[in-house]
């Protein structure tokens, strides 16, 4: 080192008087190389730190969101498998927070923000754990009470604010350091070029230093680009003239342009984007007025349903950073959770209403049936009874539609091939739509079997046919199609509630007026209708939707104004063979002489049903509840059939009563009745195998037929014996 300094001193002294400018320029070259190279190194290090901070902030935010999503799913469903996102996220959080701390450690202000973030995340995770524990130990209401305190919402807002503050600071630092790095590189380059013209020694030294700096700059650029490409969000940094400074591969993919069309120093190629609407929106944001002190987040929804979150942050030098994030899956999940919450609330309300309302209707319908036998040939009285019966029937359908939408109806699915089921209902469809509508049915060959409640399916077909008829007031064509369909992972990714797999597809298409987008957003809402007052309940399509979802399927509607509407029902493929068609029952006597134990806690309902049973010829023993009924059975009364309500107050409900009675007498026949079964004899929306249920309200004929079916089953020979006759 001392030798080199001596040689340099001698040269400088020799040239001092003859070439003062040359000496000055050489000194400037040495000074610039001594100052700019460390600055470039420092700028590079801080740039990498900024990107590491941005990536860590994104990862922490995703983990907290996943934890909250898992907790919500568990609270709404009570299923442990919904806790998987929460459990995985809580395991990641500690590691992610350590990464974030390492990234912000050199900056005291950022470190202070990190400490606040750590405290707020601790509050949030404590709240999540507390609600989950409350759900496990005390049930949904206990967990909901904690959620209603808004501790979770407040802590989530605090966490989001902390992350935003850290991210904003990192973005600001990043933009500044990108400019600083570019300026430092430019100064090094210009100094080298200028010094090389001054002296051969300066050229040699500068060349060596420049080569070293270039290698380090190339490595730094590769690290910077790799860091950008590892971020899930699409990131683009623009200067004050809207020219691209830096971007990653995700930005080109989300923007819908080829990577080769993204060039630094050029403006973004908006005309080349595959999604013209998104490109137009992004151009408005980038070229519009901006403030360096404000950040904005907006969401864009494409015509294909893809949702893109656009984050826009202006920088102090007039430039800006734009981030794109595909939030389609997140929004679908949020909509699914909101739908589940709506269904849960409606289900609870409907259950309470259905139980009491169907009890009232049982009394009304039963009283009408009893009055018919006592009025003789009085035409006026019969007309009034018919009006009352019609009103009661409409009220019954309304309650059942509500139960169907809320997925609370007791389904009795069986493995069937839908081709004969549809052929059976076609005459009813033709009568329902009238002569002005042509009905065409197309059934694909090789149709798969499915598991479905055929009666509810046929009711759904009629509902959809009537909707199609109403959309064609001047007549038209209704096309019914049956075929096989497979829904893949790509389709399921856009529809969070769909399980990929094989389905039997039922589609019904009308040539009517179609549905505009505003109406389409509401067609599945209960009580929403476009029909005039008094002409529709707004429960037809929601009833179909509830039936399909309860059957494990999927409903999709395609429509445009003036182009008609297609409703598609996807029902899961059934692997088993279809059930044998039921034998036509021989003519039976609807009355009987057996002894029936009638159990119902509602005195009025019990009195009405007793009169109907006695009118049919049966002997009736009454009991007000499960405890009283057990006392009758234990007293040795000869009972042929136990006819009991499912939902009753007291320690012994209908299910418990039947189980204890059958333990004492295995041959005792049991027929349940209820206006709302809760989960006593219905599980996962399906009636328990071997269970006989007569839903309230019911007519005298329905009661008589059901009683004979249950009573005669005790004496009916097994299928093998029938086949041998």
Buried (B, 14 or more C-beta within 10 A) or exposed (E): EEEEEEEBEEBBEEBEEEBEEBBEBBEBBBEBBEBBBEBBBBBBEBBBBBBBBBBBBBBBBBBBBBBBBBBBBBBBBEEEEBBEBBBBBBEBBEEBBEBBBBBBEEBEEBEEBBEBBBBBBBBBBEBBBBBBEBBBEEEBEBBEEBBEEEBBBBBBEBBBBBBBBBBBBBBBBBBBBBBBBEBBBEBBBEBBEBBBEBBEBBBEBBEEBBEEBEEBBEEBBEBBBEBBEEBBBBBBBBBEEBBBBBBBBBBBBBBBBEEEBBEEEEBBBBEEBEBEEBBEBBBEBBEEEBEBEEBEEEEBEBEEEBBBBBBBBBBEEEBBBBBBBBBBEBBBBBEBBEBBEBBBEBBEEBBEBBBEBBBBBBBBBBBBBBBBEEEEEEEEBBEBBEEBBEEBBEBBBBBBBBBBBBBBBBBBBBBBBBBEBBEEBBEEBBEBBEEEBEBEBEBBEEBBBBBBBBEBBBBBBBBBBBBBBBBBEEBBBBBBBBBBBEBEEEBBEEBBBBEEBBBBBBBBBBBBBBBEEEEBEEBBBBEBBBEEEEEBBBBBBBBBBBBBBBBBBBBBBBBEEEEBBBBBBBBBBBEEEBEEEEEEEEEEEBEBEBBBBBBBBBEBBBBBBBBBBEBBEBBBBBBBBBEBBBEBBEEEEEBBBBBBBBBBEEEBBBBBBBEBBBEEEEEBBBBBBBBBBBEBBBEEBBBBEEBBBBBBBBBBEBBBBBBBBBBBEEEEEEEEEEEEE
